[in-house]
């Protein structure tokens, strides 16, 4: 092999240098014939996958073994990297409080799920996640991890929410005595309802859609429901153009509004609160790596779920804020608040956002109106 005339030994400065293969990463290696030493002249940059993308892939359902081919490391090493990253992420409740100046919650669902996690105190190796979920946006207002479902767990969650300034006029539960006792202790003036009322409200909306596909009554009810939710963020945002813009958009798009209502009724297991806790159950029921504190992983999963775009292009957090903002897991991990999007009045995305909030507000079981159609033909009677 001929000497490379342009390269000299970095050790002895001899010009008797030959090529000596490549490293495992593809870098060219050289060898000096005079001193026998080898070296790499120029190291090619090794591109590692972005830790945020890696963590999102894991929280989305990929296992550490699945990520080996991407990260080129052992499952234990990836586990350590992901956990260290999640431990450095903000607390979801603190981040939510940072995003909104004032919480406006008309009704909240209290739901819980058991998931697998190694723990010395529970022989079944399970833990319990208690969640308070906003009924309009399905944003998780707060959560509590414990060994089991009991009064203490729910009291801690609700008491912390109250200290954060979250007032809730109505709470909906599955009838658990632990939850009801905790609600009465922390929120004595709050009305407690069962999930049956939510089902009944869906039946009312479905009835109106069936009887009159383009129902003006539903549009008026949606406007009324939006107003009593008492969140003025969208109103302030829309005042940039017109105070009555919200009403005008709805009344000019009755077909679009009703179609979105049907989609939400038909896809209930995926896009409503059922989709939230079913997704958690599916992701965490086989979380074999939860042999230490599960909080960073649960906190990270909740943040990702709240910030990822829905089928309408906006996240749950954006709907909760009632502002068309840009949200993603990367901003959350850095502690940066969402970025506001300014849309023109004729923007299809702004129309989509307004219709979505109106459809969700209409489905909240906070008021009931007797159907104006013939009761003998109504499916509710």
C-alpha positions, 0 to 999 in steps of 0.5 A, a space after each residue: 500500500 502506498 504512503 499517503 503523501 499529504 498526511 504525517 504521523 500526529 505522534 512522530 511527524 513521519 510521512 510514512 503513513 498508510 491507511 489502516 481500515 475503518 472504525 466501527 462508526 465508519 471513520 478512516 483509521 491511519 497507521 504510522 510505519 515508523 512508530 507503529 501507532 494508529 489514529 483517526 484523523 477526522 471523526 464523523 459525527 455520530 448522530 444520536 436520536 433526539 432524547 425528546 423524540 426517543 421519550 415520546 416514542 417510549 410514552 407512545 407505546 414503544 418498549 425499550 427493546 424496540 428502541 434499541 435499533 434507533 438509539 444503538 444502546 442497551 435497553 437498560 441504558 435507554 431506560 436510564 436515559 429516558 428516566 433521567 430526562 423525565 425526572 427533569 421535566 416540569 410537574 404537569 400540575 405546575 405547568 398547567 397553572 403556568 399556562 392559565 392565569 385562572 382555572 374556569 372549570 364548570 364540571 370535572 370527572 373524577 376517575 381512577 385506574 389501577 396499573 402494574 408497578 413493582 412495590 414492596 407495600 402491595 403484594 399484588 404489585 399494583 398502584 392506583 392513579 386518581 385523576 380529576 379531568 375537565 369535562 370540556 377539554 378532557 385535560 387532567 387538572 390533577 392526579 395522585 398516585 397511591 397504593 390503593 383507591 381510598 379516601 386519603 388518595 382522593 382527599 390529597 388530590 382534591 385538597 391540592 387542587 383547591 390550594 391551586 385555586 381550582 373551584 369546581 361547581 359540579 363533580 361527576 363520579 362513578 358513585 364511589 363512597 371514597 370519592 364522595 366523602 373526599 368531595 364533601 370534605 374539600 368542596 362542601 358546596 359542590 354538587 356531586 352527580 353520577 356518570 348516568 347524567 352524562 349518558 342521558 345528556 348524550 341521548 338528548 343531543 342524539 335525539 335532537 340530531 336524529 329528529 332535525 339534522 340542522 337543528 337551530 335549537 342545538 346551536 342556541 343551546 351550544 352558545 348558551 352552554 359556552 357562555 355559562 362555562 365562563 371562560 373568557 379567553 376565546 372571547 378576548 381573543 375574538 375581540 381582535 375582530 368582532 365581539 359576536 364572531 363566535 355566534 356568527 361562525 356557529 350560525 353560519 356553519 350548522 352542517 359542520 357543527 352537527 357533523 362534528 357532534 355526530 363524530 364525537 358521539 360515534 367515536 366516544 371510546 376514542 376522543 372523549 374521556 373513555 379514550 383517555 383512561 383506556 389509553 392509560 390502561 393500555 400503556 401502563 398495564 404492562 409497564 414492566 420497567 416501573 420498579 422504582 418511583 412511577 411518578 416521572 413516567 406517569 407525569 410524562 405520559 399525561 403531559 404528552 397526552 394533553 399536548 399532542 394534537 387531536 384529529 382537529 389539529 389542536 391539543 386538549 390543553 389548547 381547548 382547555 385554555 380556549 386559545 388556538 395555541 401551539 403545544 408539544 412535548 418539547 415545549 413542556 420539557 423545557 418549561 416553555 408555555 404554549 405559543 399563541 396562533 393568530 388566525 385571520 377571521 376567514 381561517 378554516 382552522 379558527 372555524 374548526 377550533 370554535 366549532 369544536 369548543 361549541 360541540 364539547 360545551 353542548 355535551 357537558 351535562 350541566 343543563 337540560 332542556 325538554 325537547 321542543 319536538 313531539 314527546 310521543 315520538 322522542 326516543 327519550 320518553 
